[in-house]
Amino acid sequence: MKKYLFLSSLFLFLGTLSAYSQDKNIELLYRHLQGEFSSAEQAQKDTAFFHITLNIVPIWKHRKGEYWLYVEQATARKPDKPYRQRVYKLEKKGKKYVSYIYTIDKPLRFAGEHKKAEPLQNLTPDSLQLKQGCEVYLTKKGKNFSGATTKQTCPSELSGASYATSEVTLDEKTLLSWDRGWDKEGKQVWGAEKGGYIFRRMRK
């Protein structure tokens, strides 16, 4: 009986450690994604890439156990007129970490929200639209995370595309993002051709 109780306690303890480890890892991913990023260094070295600013800030921090982020992307020439605004939700799924992508209705009304202490307070999760099939599956390797969308599951109509893909690699200082659009024959029709955009963290 004592042996059984000991083993039960041991399994419970190990399970607690496992859960703590998972929470620690998703919080690390959450922190890696936050901050002000810029592709200026890459753009200066290679004119095939534009100078892009990327701002990612935490939102709805009162929702305990949930990890939400607001994302605003713009050209350096027009920082106040972002061309992409999204909301990410991070979750643990099996051995991977998933970033679900949501769109915002009339997003430009929230331009500049990343500068506020509490962004998107006038927006609720149930008003977002999930981009079905566009979630990014990430794997932790050391202190880094890398992953991609599932092949041909993310629909896109931009520039004649049939679907889009996204590849992501990030660590404490750098976020590499490679978004591309493909037609029905698998030919690339939009996005960088040489490789992904390299965003350097400017500040947290």
N, C-alpha and C positions, 0 to 999 in steps of 0.2 A: 504493500500500500504506500509506504514511504517512498519507494522507488518510483511508483506511478506519479505521486504528487511532485516529486523532484523533476521528472521528465516533463510534466505538464507546465510546471513553472519555468523550466528552461525554454520550452517551445514558445511560451508566452513572452518571455524576455527577448528571445531572438526575433519574434514577430514584431515586437515594439521597436527593436533596433532597426529592422528592415523598413518599417513605416517611417521612422525618423530619417533614415538615409534617403528615402524617396522624397520626403518633404524638403530635405536639405538640397537635393539635386534640382528640384523644380524651382526652388527659390534662387538657386545659383543661375539658372537659365533666365528667370525673371529679372534678376539684376543685370545680367549680361546684355539683355535687350534694351534696357533703359539708358537714355542719354541723348546727347546731341552729337550727331555724326555728320561727316562731310567726305565727299569723294574728290576734294580739291587736289590732293596730292596725285591721285591717279590721272585726273584730267590734265594736269600740268605736264605729265610725262607722256600722255597719249591722247591726241585730239579726237580719237574715236569715242572717247567717253566724255560726257558732260559733267560739269560741276554741279552736283546735287547735294542738297541738305536733307537730312533725315532726322526727325525728332520723334522719340518714343518715350511716353510718360505713363506711369501707372494711374489707373482710374478705379473708382468704386472700391477703394481700399476697405470700406466698411463691410464689404461682403466677405466675411471670414472664410478661409479655405479656398477662395477663388482667386484667380490671377488674370486680371484684365489690363490691357494696355491700349492706349490711343496712339496711332501712328500718323504722322503728317510728313509728306514728302514734296519737295518743291525744287525748282531750279534756283541756283544762287542768285540769278538776276531778278527773280520774282519770288522772294521768300514768303511774301504775304498772300500769294495766290497759289496754294498747293495744287498739284495735279493728281495727287493721290491721298486719300484720307481713309483709314481703316481702323477697325478695332480688332485686336487679337485676344483670344482667350486660351490660356495654357492649361493643359491637363496631362496627367500621367495615364498611359494606356499600355498595359503590359510592360514590356521593357523599353518602350519608347515614350517620348514626350511629344505631344501633339499641339500645334498652334492652329486653332480654328480661326478662319478669317471672316470678318463681318463687314458689310458695307453700311453706310449711313445715308439716310434719305436727306437730300439737299445738303450735302456735306459742307459746302462753302460757308454756311452760316456758323460753322464751328472753327473756321480758319483762325489760327493763332491760339487755340485752346491749350496748346502745350506750354504756353507761357504762364498759365494760371496755376495757382496753388492747388485748386481742386477742379481739374478739367472735366467737361461733359456732365456737369451736375444737372443740366436740364435735359439729359437723355437717359433712357433706361434700357437695360438689355433686351427687353421684349420688343423694342422698336427697331432693332437691328435686323439685317437680312443676312443669313448665313450663306457664304459662297460654297455651296455643296460640292464636294469633291476637290476643293482647292486647299484643304488643310495640309500643313507641312509636318511630316513625321521626322523627329530628330532623335539622334542617338548620342549619348554622352561618351566622350573619349578623353579621359583625363579631366582637364578643366575646360575642355572645348565641347561644343555641340555641332553636329552637322546632320543634314538630311535634305529631303526633297518632297515634292508632291508625288502622289501615286501617278503612274504614267497614264496619260490620256483621260483623266477623270475630271479635269478642271476646264469647263467650257469657256470659250472666248470667241468673240465676233470681231475683235479689233483688227483692222487692216486685213480682213478676209481670213482670219484665223478660225480654226475649228476647236482647238484646245490650247491651253497654256501650261507651262511647267515652271516650277520655281525650285532653285537649289540654294541652300543656305548653309553657311559655316560661320560660327562666331566664337569669340573668346572674350577676355576682359577688355581688350583694346580695339578689336577689329570685327566688323560685320561684313561678310561677303554675300552678296545677293545677286543671283543670276535668273532673271525672269525672261522667258521667251514664249512667243506665240508660234503655232504650227498649223499648217493647213491640213486638209484631209489626207494628202499624200505624204505628210510628214516633212514638208519643206518649211523651214523657218521663214516667217513673214514679218516678225517684229522682235525687238529686243537686241541686246548687245551680241555681237557675233564672236568676238575674240575671247570673251570670258565674262565673269560676273563683275559687278560694280564693287569696288573695295572702299568701304566706308570706315574711316578712322574716327575713333571716339575723340571728340573735342572737349566734352565735359559731361558729367553725370547730371 
